[in-house]
Amino acid sequence: MKNLYFGDDLWARLREPRIATLFFLGFSAGLPILLIFSTLSLWLGEAGVEKSAVTYFSWAALGYSFKFVWAPLVDKIPIPFIGLSLGRRRSWLLVSQIAIALSILAMALIDPLHGLQGMAFAAVFLGFSSATQDIVIDAFRIECADEEIQALLSSTYIAGYRVGMVAAGAGSLFLAEEFGSTMNAYSYEAWRLTYLCMAALVGVGVLTTLLCKEPEQRGSNVYPYSASDYCRFLLLFLVSVAGFVAVFILWPKLSESSGRLLQFASSTITLLAALSLAVTVAITGRHFGLVNSEMVSDGYVRPVQDFFKRYGKLAMWVLLLVGFYRVSDIVMGTIANVFYQDIGFTKKEIAAVAKLFGLIMTIVGSFAGGFLVLRYGVLRVLIAGVVLSASSNALFMWLAVAEPTLVGLKMVIAADNFSAGLAVAAFIAWLSSLTNISFTAVQYAIFSSVMTLFPKLLGGYSGTVVSGIGYPKFFLMTVLISVPIVVLIMYIGRHTVPTVTKVVAGSAE
């Protein structure tokens, strides 16, 4: 067999249109997220808005955390008119990208000093539109190629995603300042022009969608139900969402003087109440025949049943690995910038080294991960990613007690970002291999939600842990977290894990 790592086959693969397609779709996916969070936070800060008083903005994160809830709609409901010409995935891509552009445009046309609630709703809509695009891109990536090239596609997607984040992060801040807005001299016009530029950049994704090919359809008819079934399915979902939103709007809010613990408890109860009402509405509607029960089962029940049927007793171990593989990486990322500042580095030094230099090392690491998966297989590279991440965390222990220098910072960030890029590329390729082609969008949406849920919950307590035990012991703790993850990968690797990216309707081709 020809060497895929250095031979002509590799260069042939790199020249495939799918590689460029995933890079530009990755750019489109990475663009919106910072426009909702860090970049928007700076805009609000310059405008003199107290972010702690803006509760609606927390909703924007719900789209990324609960995208598996409406993934069945994206997977099952056809887009009228354009669905016939573009196909299932490309039509949903185009609709989500248009929604993203309109959301950013709406944010650009609102001055937060005079329309804060409108800005909040536009940001929430951007979050849900962006999460919808993520659902479609993940399904597109898995369906457009066989398993052997998934790692390379994942690497390309990660590279594009990071470039999109830089454009929305550093690029937006540069534009806003060039257009004349600073912390001491706020200019709405500068931020308006900046967000208009960001809305224009969505055109990269739109053009890619129009020029790329629809993944080959496998299996039976993807739209087997009547138009009435699809409409009732969508209507019941919208009613459930309305109930969810109503709880958030009507639930009594605690004042800031109530304390963080009570506010956290109140927010948790509100979320649980909203979810309970939404689920109750959906179950009631199904019980009374307001929606096709077979369609609901096909969208929500069978994807989960399929996963547990194929993996059996191994399923829970697989889900544990999905949920905890990136815990060290995400927990570290939560506290990293604070750590750099605490040991004496300036914002400019952090931006130059951690953001720009770190971006380059992440991209290099992601491509290295993709090539190594082609050469050695995904499970071996998963283990390598964990070991390298643990080693880079050990370097953070050294940086915490050593004399801070830019050379030391560059060395630590190079190791950390390279290992993170390698690990994520292999991990995405592995997650892709877990999906059944009949339930791609739903299953991968569930995996990606589980992938970040536990790490983000733990990351929220990282500052408290650092305050209690200090940085060196905190970094040691992140190193020790890696040990059970390596054991878990080895355990899964010793058992028969089916290759399922080519599975159609539950049976191998």
Contacts in CASP RR format, 6 or more apart in sequence:
PFRMAT RR
TARGET T0000
AUTHOR 0000-0000-0000
METHOD contacts of the structure
MODEL  1
MKNLYFGDDLWARLREPRIATLFFLGFSAGLPILLIFSTLSLWLGEAGVE
KSAVTYFSWAALGYSFKFVWAPLVDKIPIPFIGLSLGRRRSWLLVSQIAI
ALSILAMALIDPLHGLQGMAFAAVFLGFSSATQDIVIDAFRIECADEEIQ
ALLSSTYIAGYRVGMVAAGAGSLFLAEEFGSTMNAYSYEAWRLTYLCMAA
LVGVGVLTTLLCKEPEQRGSNVYPYSASDYCRFLLLFLVSVAGFVAVFIL
WPKLSESSGRLLQFASSTITLLAALSLAVTVAITGRHFGLVNSEMVSDGY
VRPVQDFFKRYGKLAMWVLLLVGFYRVSDIVMGTIANVFYQDIGFTKKEI
AAVAKLFGLIMTIVGSFAGGFLVLRYGVLRVLIAGVVLSASSNALFMWLA
VAEPTLVGLKMVIAADNFSAGLAVAAFIAWLSSLTNISFTAVQYAIFSSV
MTLFPKLLGGYSGTVVSGIGYPKFFLMTVLISVPIVVLIMYIGRHTVPTV
TKVVAGSAE
2 8 0 8 1.000
2 9 0 8 1.000
3 9 0 8 1.000
3 10 0 8 1.000
4 10 0 8 1.000
4 13 0 8 1.000
4 374 0 8 1.000
4 375 0 8 1.000
5 371 0 8 1.000
5 374 0 8 1.000
5 375 0 8 1.000
10 371 0 8 1.000
10 374 0 8 1.000
13 19 0 8 1.000
13 149 0 8 1.000
13 152 0 8 1.000
14 152 0 8 1.000
17 212 0 8 1.000
17 213 0 8 1.000
18 144 0 8 1.000
18 145 0 8 1.000
18 149 0 8 1.000
18 153 0 8 1.000
19 152 0 8 1.000
19 153 0 8 1.000
19 156 0 8 1.000
20 156 0 8 1.000
21 144 0 8 1.000
21 208 0 8 1.000
21 212 0 8 1.000
22 141 0 8 1.000
22 153 0 8 1.000
22 156 0 8 1.000
22 157 0 8 1.000
23 156 0 8 1.000
23 157 0 8 1.000
23 159 0 8 1.000
23 160 0 8 1.000
24 160 0 8 1.000
24 204 0 8 1.000
24 205 0 8 1.000
24 207 0 8 1.000
24 208 0 8 1.000
25 93 0 8 1.000
25 137 0 8 1.000
25 140 0 8 1.000
25 141 0 8 1.000
25 157 0 8 1.000
25 205 0 8 1.000
25 208 0 8 1.000
25 209 0 8 1.000
26 137 0 8 1.000
26 157 0 8 1.000
26 158 0 8 1.000
26 160 0 8 1.000
26 161 0 8 1.000
26 164 0 8 1.000
27 160 0 8 1.000
27 161 0 8 1.000
27 163 0 8 1.000
27 164 0 8 1.000
27 167 0 8 1.000
27 204 0 8 1.000
27 205 0 8 1.000
28 97 0 8 1.000
28 100 0 8 1.000
28 133 0 8 1.000
28 137 0 8 1.000
28 164 0 8 1.000
28 202 0 8 1.000
28 204 0 8 1.000
28 205 0 8 1.000
28 208 0 8 1.000
29 130 0 8 1.000
29 133 0 8 1.000
29 134 0 8 1.000
29 137 0 8 1.000
29 157 0 8 1.000
29 161 0 8 1.000
30 160 0 8 1.000
30 161 0 8 1.000
30 162 0 8 1.000
30 164 0 8 1.000
30 165 0 8 1.000
30 168 0 8 1.000
31 100 0 8 1.000
31 164 0 8 1.000
31 165 0 8 1.000
31 167 0 8 1.000
31 168 0 8 1.000
31 198 0 8 1.000
31 201 0 8 1.000
31 202 0 8 1.000
32 100 0 8 1.000
32 103 0 8 1.000
32 104 0 8 1.000
32 126 0 8 1.000
32 127 0 8 1.000
32 129 0 8 1.000
32 130 0 8 1.000
32 133 0 8 1.000
32 168 0 8 1.000
33 64 0 8 1.000
33 130 0 8 1.000
33 165 0 8 1.000
33 168 0 8 1.000
34 165 0 8 1.000
34 168 0 8 1.000
34 169 0 8 1.000
34 172 0 8 1.000
35 104 0 8 1.000
35 107 0 8 1.000
35 126 0 8 1.000
35 168 0 8 1.000
35 172 0 8 1.000
35 195 0 8 1.000
35 198 0 8 1.000
36 57 0 8 1.000
36 60 0 8 1.000
36 123 0 8 1.000
36 126 0 8 1.000
36 127 0 8 1.000
36 130 0 8 1.000
37 60 0 8 1.000
37 61 0 8 1.000
38 169 0 8 1.000
39 168 0 8 1.000
39 169 0 8 1.000
39 172 0 8 1.000
39 173 0 8 1.000
40 57 0 8 1.000
40 107 0 8 1.000
40 123 0 8 1.000
41 51 0 8 1.000
42 173 0 8 1.000
42 176 0 8 1.000
43 112 0 8 1.000
43 176 0 8 1.000
43 191 0 8 1.000
44 51 0 8 1.000
44 54 0 8 1.000
44 112 0 8 1.000
45 51 0 8 1.000
45 183 0 8 1.000
46 181 0 8 1.000
46 182 0 8 1.000
46 183 0 8 1.000
46 186 0 8 1.000
46 191 0 8 1.000
47 111 0 8 1.000
47 112 0 8 1.000
47 113 0 8 1.000
47 186 0 8 1.000
47 188 0 8 1.000
48 113 0 8 1.000
48 186 0 8 1.000
49 112 0 8 1.000
49 113 0 8 1.000
49 116 0 8 1.000
51 57 0 8 1.000
52 256 0 8 1.000
53 256 0 8 1.000
54 116 0 8 1.000
54 120 0 8 1.000
55 253 0 8 1.000
56 117 0 8 1.000
56 120 0 8 1.000
56 121 0 8 1.000
56 123 0 8 1.000
56 124 0 8 1.000
57 120 0 8 1.000
57 123 0 8 1.000
57 124 0 8 1.000
58 267 0 8 1.000
59 120 0 8 1.000
59 124 0 8 1.000
59 248 0 8 1.000
60 123 0 8 1.000
60 124 0 8 1.000
60 126 0 8 1.000
60 127 0 8 1.000
61 127 0 8 1.000
62 124 0 8 1.000
62 128 0 8 1.000
63 127 0 8 1.000
63 128 0 8 1.000
63 130 0 8 1.000
63 131 0 8 1.000
64 127 0 8 1.000
64 130 0 8 1.000
64 131 0 8 1.000
64 134 0 8 1.000
64 449 0 8 1.000
64 452 0 8 1.000
65 449 0 8 1.000
65 452 0 8 1.000
65 453 0 8 1.000
65 456 0 8 1.000
66 449 0 8 1.000
67 131 0 8 1.000
67 132 0 8 1.000
67 134 0 8 1.000
67 135 0 8 1.000
67 445 0 8 1.000
67 448 0 8 1.000
67 449 0 8 1.000
68 442 0 8 1.000
68 445 0 8 1.000
68 446 0 8 1.000
68 448 0 8 1.000
68 449 0 8 1.000
70 132 0 8 1.000
70 135 0 8 1.000
70 237 0 8 1.000
71 135 0 8 1.000
71 441 0 8 1.000
71 442 0 8 1.000
71 445 0 8 1.000
71 446 0 8 1.000
72 298 0 8 1.000
72 299 0 8 1.000
72 300 0 8 1.000
72 303 0 8 1.000
72 441 0 8 1.000
72 442 0 8 1.000
73 233 0 8 1.000
73 234 0 8 1.000
73 237 0 8 1.000
74 92 0 8 1.000
74 132 0 8 1.000
74 135 0 8 1.000
74 136 0 8 1.000
74 139 0 8 1.000
74 441 0 8 1.000
75 139 0 8 1.000
75 299 0 8 1.000
75 439 0 8 1.000
75 440 0 8 1.000
75 441 0 8 1.000
75 442 0 8 1.000
76 223 0 8 1.000
76 225 0 8 1.000
76 230 0 8 1.000
76 233 0 8 1.000
76 295 0 8 1.000
76 298 0 8 1.000
76 299 0 8 1.000
77 230 0 8 1.000
77 233 0 8 1.000
77 234 0 8 1.000
78 88 0 8 1.000
78 91 0 8 1.000
78 223 0 8 1.000
78 230 0 8 1.000
79 86 0 8 1.000
79 91 0 8 1.000
79 92 0 8 1.000
79 95 0 8 1.000
82 91 0 8 1.000
82 94 0 8 1.000
82 95 0 8 1.000
83 90 0 8 1.000
83 91 0 8 1.000
85 91 0 8 1.000
86 94 0 8 1.000
86 209 0 8 1.000
86 214 0 8 1.000
87 214 0 8 1.000
88 214 0 8 1.000
88 217 0 8 1.000
88 222 0 8 1.000
88 223 0 8 1.000
89 136 0 8 1.000
89 139 0 8 1.000
89 140 0 8 1.000
89 143 0 8 1.000
89 214 0 8 1.000
89 215 0 8 1.000
90 140 0 8 1.000
90 209 0 8 1.000
90 210 0 8 1.000
90 212 0 8 1.000
90 214 0 8 1.000
92 132 0 8 1.000
92 136 0 8 1.000
93 133 0 8 1.000
93 136 0 8 1.000
93 137 0 8 1.000
93 140 0 8 1.000
93 205 0 8 1.000
93 209 0 8 1.000
94 206 0 8 1.000
94 209 0 8 1.000
94 210 0 8 1.000
96 129 0 8 1.000
96 130 0 8 1.000
96 132 0 8 1.000
96 133 0 8 1.000
96 136 0 8 1.000
97 133 0 8 1.000
97 202 0 8 1.000
97 203 0 8 1.000
97 205 0 8 1.000
97 206 0 8 1.000
97 209 0 8 1.000
98 206 0 8 1.000
99 125 0 8 1.000
99 129 0 8 1.000
99 132 0 8 1.000
100 126 0 8 1.000
100 129 0 8 1.000
100 130 0 8 1.000
100 133 0 8 1.000
100 202 0 8 1.000
101 199 0 8 1.000
101 202 0 8 1.000
101 203 0 8 1.000
101 206 0 8 1.000
103 122 0 8 1.000
103 123 0 8 1.000
103 125 0 8 1.000
103 126 0 8 1.000
103 127 0 8 1.000
103 129 0 8 1.000
104 126 0 8 1.000
104 195 0 8 1.000
104 198 0 8 1.000
104 199 0 8 1.000
104 202 0 8 1.000
105 195 0 8 1.000
105 196 0 8 1.000
105 199 0 8 1.000
106 118 0 8 1.000
106 122 0 8 1.000
106 125 0 8 1.000
107 119 0 8 1.000
107 122 0 8 1.000
107 123 0 8 1.000
107 126 0 8 1.000
107 195 0 8 1.000
108 191 0 8 1.000
108 192 0 8 1.000
108 193 0 8 1.000
108 194 0 8 1.000
108 195 0 8 1.000
108 196 0 8 1.000
108 198 0 8 1.000
108 199 0 8 1.000
109 192 0 8 1.000
110 118 0 8 1.000
110 119 0 8 1.000
110 122 0 8 1.000
111 188 0 8 1.000
111 192 0 8 1.000
112 119 0 8 1.000
113 188 0 8 1.000
134 448 0 8 1.000
135 441 0 8 1.000
135 444 0 8 1.000
135 445 0 8 1.000
136 441 0 8 1.000
137 157 0 8 1.000
138 440 0 8 1.000
138 441 0 8 1.000
138 444 0 8 1.000
138 445 0 8 1.000
138 448 0 8 1.000
139 440 0 8 1.000
139 441 0 8 1.000
139 444 0 8 1.000
140 215 0 8 1.000
141 150 0 8 1.000
141 153 0 8 1.000
141 154 0 8 1.000
141 157 0 8 1.000
141 432 0 8 1.000
142 150 0 8 1.000
142 432 0 8 1.000
142 435 0 8 1.000
142 437 0 8 1.000
142 440 0 8 1.000
142 444 0 8 1.000
142 501 0 8 1.000
143 215 0 8 1.000
143 216 0 8 1.000
143 218 0 8 1.000
143 437 0 8 1.000
143 440 0 8 1.000
144 153 0 8 1.000
144 213 0 8 1.000
144 215 0 8 1.000
144 216 0 8 1.000
145 153 0 8 1.000
146 501 0 8 1.000
146 502 0 8 1.000
147 432 0 8 1.000
147 433 0 8 1.000
147 499 0 8 1.000
147 501 0 8 1.000
147 502 0 8 1.000
148 374 0 8 1.000
150 428 0 8 1.000
150 429 0 8 1.000
150 432 0 8 1.000
150 433 0 8 1.000
150 501 0 8 1.000
151 369 0 8 1.000
151 370 0 8 1.000
151 371 0 8 1.000
151 373 0 8 1.000
151 374 0 8 1.000
151 378 0 8 1.000
151 381 0 8 1.000
151 425 0 8 1.000
151 426 0 8 1.000
151 429 0 8 1.000
152 370 0 8 1.000
152 371 0 8 1.000
152 373 0 8 1.000
152 374 0 8 1.000
154 366 0 8 1.000
154 370 0 8 1.000
154 424 0 8 1.000
154 425 0 8 1.000
154 426 0 8 1.000
154 428 0 8 1.000
154 429 0 8 1.000
154 432 0 8 1.000
155 365 0 8 1.000
155 366 0 8 1.000
155 367 0 8 1.000
155 369 0 8 1.000
155 370 0 8 1.000
155 371 0 8 1.000
155 425 0 8 1.000
156 367 0 8 1.000
157 428 0 8 1.000
158 362 0 8 1.000
158 363 0 8 1.000
158 366 0 8 1.000
158 421 0 8 1.000
158 424 0 8 1.000
158 425 0 8 1.000
158 428 0 8 1.000
159 363 0 8 1.000
159 366 0 8 1.000
159 367 0 8 1.000
162 359 0 8 1.000
162 362 0 8 1.000
162 363 0 8 1.000
163 359 0 8 1.000
166 355 0 8 1.000
166 356 0 8 1.000
166 359 0 8 1.000
167 198 0 8 1.000
167 201 0 8 1.000
168 198 0 8 1.000
170 351 0 8 1.000
170 355 0 8 1.000
170 356 0 8 1.000
172 194 0 8 1.000
172 195 0 8 1.000
172 198 0 8 1.000
175 190 0 8 1.000
175 193 0 8 1.000
175 194 0 8 1.000
175 197 0 8 1.000
176 190 0 8 1.000
176 191 0 8 1.000
176 194 0 8 1.000
177 190 0 8 1.000
179 187 0 8 1.000
179 189 0 8 1.000
179 190 0 8 1.000
179 191 0 8 1.000
179 193 0 8 1.000
179 194 0 8 1.000
180 187 0 8 1.000
180 190 0 8 1.000
181 187 0 8 1.000
181 188 0 8 1.000
181 190 0 8 1.000
181 191 0 8 1.000
218 437 0 8 1.000
218 504 0 8 1.000
219 437 0 8 1.000
219 438 0 8 1.000
219 504 0 8 1.000
219 505 0 8 1.000
220 505 0 8 1.000
223 230 0 8 1.000
225 292 0 8 1.000
225 295 0 8 1.000
229 291 0 8 1.000
229 292 0 8 1.000
229 295 0 8 1.000
232 290 0 8 1.000
232 291 0 8 1.000
232 292 0 8 1.000
233 291 0 8 1.000
233 292 0 8 1.000
233 295 0 8 1.000
233 296 0 8 1.000
235 290 0 8 1.000
236 281 0 8 1.000
236 282 0 8 1.000
236 285 0 8 1.000
236 286 0 8 1.000
236 290 0 8 1.000
236 291 0 8 1.000
237 282 0 8 1.000
239 281 0 8 1.000
240 278 0 8 1.000
240 279 0 8 1.000
240 281 0 8 1.000
240 282 0 8 1.000
241 278 0 8 1.000
243 274 0 8 1.000
243 277 0 8 1.000
243 278 0 8 1.000
243 281 0 8 1.000
244 274 0 8 1.000
244 275 0 8 1.000
244 277 0 8 1.000
244 278 0 8 1.000
245 274 0 8 1.000
246 277 0 8 1.000
247 270 0 8 1.000
247 273 0 8 1.000
247 274 0 8 1.000
247 277 0 8 1.000
248 270 0 8 1.000
248 274 0 8 1.000
251 270 0 8 1.000
251 273 0 8 1.000
251 274 0 8 1.000
253 266 0 8 1.000
254 262 0 8 1.000
254 263 0 8 1.000
254 266 0 8 1.000
256 263 0 8 1.000
258 266 0 8 1.000
285 291 0 8 1.000
286 293 0 8 1.000
286 296 0 8 1.000
299 439 0 8 1.000
299 442 0 8 1.000
300 442 0 8 1.000
302 439 0 8 1.000
303 436 0 8 1.000
303 439 0 8 1.000
303 442 0 8 1.000
303 443 0 8 1.000
303 446 0 8 1.000
304 446 0 8 1.000
306 436 0 8 1.000
306 438 0 8 1.000
306 439 0 8 1.000
306 443 0 8 1.000
306 506 0 8 1.000
307 315 0 8 1.000
307 434 0 8 1.000
307 436 0 8 1.000
307 443 0 8 1.000
308 315 0 8 1.000
310 436 0 8 1.000
310 498 0 8 1.000
310 500 0 8 1.000
310 503 0 8 1.000
310 506 0 8 1.000
311 318 0 8 1.000
311 497 0 8 1.000
311 498 0 8 1.000
314 492 0 8 1.000
314 495 0 8 1.000
314 497 0 8 1.000
317 488 0 8 1.000
317 491 0 8 1.000
317 492 0 8 1.000
318 434 0 8 1.000
318 492 0 8 1.000
318 497 0 8 1.000
319 450 0 8 1.000
320 488 0 8 1.000
321 485 0 8 1.000
321 488 0 8 1.000
321 489 0 8 1.000
321 492 0 8 1.000
322 431 0 8 1.000
322 434 0 8 1.000
322 447 0 8 1.000
322 450 0 8 1.000
322 451 0 8 1.000
323 450 0 8 1.000
323 451 0 8 1.000
323 453 0 8 1.000
323 454 0 8 1.000
323 455 0 8 1.000
324 454 0 8 1.000
324 455 0 8 1.000
324 481 0 8 1.000
324 484 0 8 1.000
324 485 0 8 1.000
324 488 0 8 1.000
325 382 0 8 1.000
325 386 0 8 1.000
325 423 0 8 1.000
325 427 0 8 1.000
325 451 0 8 1.000
325 485 0 8 1.000
326 423 0 8 1.000
326 424 0 8 1.000
326 427 0 8 1.000
326 451 0 8 1.000
326 452 0 8 1.000
326 455 0 8 1.000
327 454 0 8 1.000
327 455 0 8 1.000
327 458 0 8 1.000
327 481 0 8 1.000
327 485 0 8 1.000
328 386 0 8 1.000
328 389 0 8 1.000
328 390 0 8 1.000
328 393 0 8 1.000
328 478 0 8 1.000
328 479 0 8 1.000
328 481 0 8 1.000
328 482 0 8 1.000
328 485 0 8 1.000
329 389 0 8 1.000
329 420 0 8 1.000
329 423 0 8 1.000
329 424 0 8 1.000
329 455 0 8 1.000
330 452 0 8 1.000
330 455 0 8 1.000
330 456 0 8 1.000
330 458 0 8 1.000
330 459 0 8 1.000
331 455 0 8 1.000
331 458 0 8 1.000
331 459 0 8 1.000
331 462 0 8 1.000
331 478 0 8 1.000
331 481 0 8 1.000
332 393 0 8 1.000
332 396 0 8 1.000
332 416 0 8 1.000
332 475 0 8 1.000
332 478 0 8 1.000
334 459 0 8 1.000
334 460 0 8 1.000
334 462 0 8 1.000
334 463 0 8 1.000
335 459 0 8 1.000
335 462 0 8 1.000
335 463 0 8 1.000
335 466 0 8 1.000
335 474 0 8 1.000
336 354 0 8 1.000
337 350 0 8 1.000
337 354 0 8 1.000
338 463 0 8 1.000
339 396 0 8 1.000
339 400 0 8 1.000
339 466 0 8 1.000
339 471 0 8 1.000
340 349 0 8 1.000
340 350 0 8 1.000
340 354 0 8 1.000
340 409 0 8 1.000
341 347 0 8 1.000
341 350 0 8 1.000
342 471 0 8 1.000
343 399 0 8 1.000
343 400 0 8 1.000
343 404 0 8 1.000
344 404 0 8 1.000
345 353 0 8 1.000
345 404 0 8 1.000
345 409 0 8 1.000
349 406 0 8 1.000
349 409 0 8 1.000
353 406 0 8 1.000
353 409 0 8 1.000
353 410 0 8 1.000
353 413 0 8 1.000
354 409 0 8 1.000
354 413 0 8 1.000
357 410 0 8 1.000
357 413 0 8 1.000
357 414 0 8 1.000
358 413 0 8 1.000
358 414 0 8 1.000
358 417 0 8 1.000
359 417 0 8 1.000
361 413 0 8 1.000
361 414 0 8 1.000
361 417 0 8 1.000
361 418 0 8 1.000
362 417 0 8 1.000
362 418 0 8 1.000
362 420 0 8 1.000
362 421 0 8 1.000
363 421 0 8 1.000
364 418 0 8 1.000
365 417 0 8 1.000
365 418 0 8 1.000
365 419 0 8 1.000
365 420 0 8 1.000
365 421 0 8 1.000
365 422 0 8 1.000
365 425 0 8 1.000
366 421 0 8 1.000
366 422 0 8 1.000
366 424 0 8 1.000
366 425 0 8 1.000
367 425 0 8 1.000
368 418 0 8 1.000
368 422 0 8 1.000
368 425 0 8 1.000
369 381 0 8 1.000
369 421 0 8 1.000
369 422 0 8 1.000
369 425 0 8 1.000
369 426 0 8 1.000
370 381 0 8 1.000
370 425 0 8 1.000
370 426 0 8 1.000
370 429 0 8 1.000
372 380 0 8 1.000
372 381 0 8 1.000
372 384 0 8 1.000
372 422 0 8 1.000
372 426 0 8 1.000
373 381 0 8 1.000
373 425 0 8 1.000
373 426 0 8 1.000
373 429 0 8 1.000
378 426 0 8 1.000
378 429 0 8 1.000
378 430 0 8 1.000
378 433 0 8 1.000
379 430 0 8 1.000
379 489 0 8 1.000
379 492 0 8 1.000
379 493 0 8 1.000
381 422 0 8 1.000
381 426 0 8 1.000
382 423 0 8 1.000
382 426 0 8 1.000
382 427 0 8 1.000
382 430 0 8 1.000
382 489 0 8 1.000
383 486 0 8 1.000
383 489 0 8 1.000
383 490 0 8 1.000
384 422 0 8 1.000
384 423 0 8 1.000
384 426 0 8 1.000
385 419 0 8 1.000
385 422 0 8 1.000
385 423 0 8 1.000
385 426 0 8 1.000
386 423 0 8 1.000
386 482 0 8 1.000
386 485 0 8 1.000
386 486 0 8 1.000
386 489 0 8 1.000
387 482 0 8 1.000
387 486 0 8 1.000
388 415 0 8 1.000
388 418 0 8 1.000
388 419 0 8 1.000
388 422 0 8 1.000
388 423 0 8 1.000
389 416 0 8 1.000
389 419 0 8 1.000
389 420 0 8 1.000
389 423 0 8 1.000
389 482 0 8 1.000
390 478 0 8 1.000
390 479 0 8 1.000
390 482 0 8 1.000
391 415 0 8 1.000
391 419 0 8 1.000
392 412 0 8 1.000
392 415 0 8 1.000
392 416 0 8 1.000
392 418 0 8 1.000
392 419 0 8 1.000
392 420 0 8 1.000
393 416 0 8 1.000
393 475 0 8 1.000
393 478 0 8 1.000
393 479 0 8 1.000
393 482 0 8 1.000
394 475 0 8 1.000
394 476 0 8 1.000
394 479 0 8 1.000
395 411 0 8 1.000
395 412 0 8 1.000
395 415 0 8 1.000
395 416 0 8 1.000
396 412 0 8 1.000
396 416 0 8 1.000
396 471 0 8 1.000
396 475 0 8 1.000
396 478 0 8 1.000
397 471 0 8 1.000
397 472 0 8 1.000
397 475 0 8 1.000
397 476 0 8 1.000
397 479 0 8 1.000
398 412 0 8 1.000
399 408 0 8 1.000
399 409 0 8 1.000
399 412 0 8 1.000
400 471 0 8 1.000
400 472 0 8 1.000
400 475 0 8 1.000
401 472 0 8 1.000
402 408 0 8 1.000
427 451 0 8 1.000
431 444 0 8 1.000
431 447 0 8 1.000
431 448 0 8 1.000
431 451 0 8 1.000
432 444 0 8 1.000
432 501 0 8 1.000
433 499 0 8 1.000
433 500 0 8 1.000
433 501 0 8 1.000
434 443 0 8 1.000
434 447 0 8 1.000
434 500 0 8 1.000
435 443 0 8 1.000
435 444 0 8 1.000
435 447 0 8 1.000
435 500 0 8 1.000
435 501 0 8 1.000
436 443 0 8 1.000
436 500 0 8 1.000
436 503 0 8 1.000
436 504 0 8 1.000
436 506 0 8 1.000
437 500 0 8 1.000
437 501 0 8 1.000
437 502 0 8 1.000
437 503 0 8 1.000
437 504 0 8 1.000
438 503 0 8 1.000
438 504 0 8 1.000
438 505 0 8 1.000
438 506 0 8 1.000
462 474 0 8 1.000
465 474 0 8 1.000
465 477 0 8 1.000
466 474 0 8 1.000
469 477 0 8 1.000
502 508 0 8 1.000
502 509 0 8 1.000
503 509 0 8 1.000
END
